[in-house]
Amino acid sequence: MKERFFKILKRESEKKEEETPKKTIGLIIDGPNILRKEFGIKLEDILEALKRIGNVRVAKVILNQYAPQGLIEAVVNQGLEPVIVAGDTDVRVAIEAMELIYNSDVDVIALASRDADFLPIIIEAKRRGKETVVIGVDPGFSVALQNAADYVIKMEGRKTPENKEG
């Protein structure tokens, strides 16, 4: 039996959910903010949740220089592009998101972060005619970010004892 580790909330009316054509999604994951051991969020869970909205065409995971090699390999193995930055990742997340906003081949901007600092990104994406998705986990998932987005995907952390590897 497969467990569900996320739920999607749509801000607008929920009619004709099955009739909507698949949209092209650009995904940016704020690695240090979302991919933490205490949350137990898996990349495949994020991708699976987004399949209900559209097809992920661009997917980048922003990581800092302290990211473990195993995490980088997991990103690559999921078919995502790791972007390693020295220092704080927030500026790079913003740059990558702005590139997607101005990419005419992307219909939906998906941002995996709990950080309210990215609220201007969501607002600009909507202003430019893009649909928006925020993906996060509690505790600390910004309410402002959730209220601004068209879709909210709340991930549920896996209940494993510290994700021990043998």
RARACOR-V794341 format. One record per helix or strand of 3 or more residues. SS is the DSSP state (H for helix, E for strand). FROM is the first residue (numbers start at 1). LEN is the number of residues. If there is no record, write none. Layout:
BEGIN
((SS:FROM:LEN) (SS:FROM:LEN))
END
This chain:
BEGIN
((E:6:5) (E:23:8) (H:31:4) (H:43:8) (E:54:11) (H:69:9) (E:81:5) (H:90:12) (E:108:5) (H:116:12) (E:131:7) (H:143:6) (E:151:5))
END
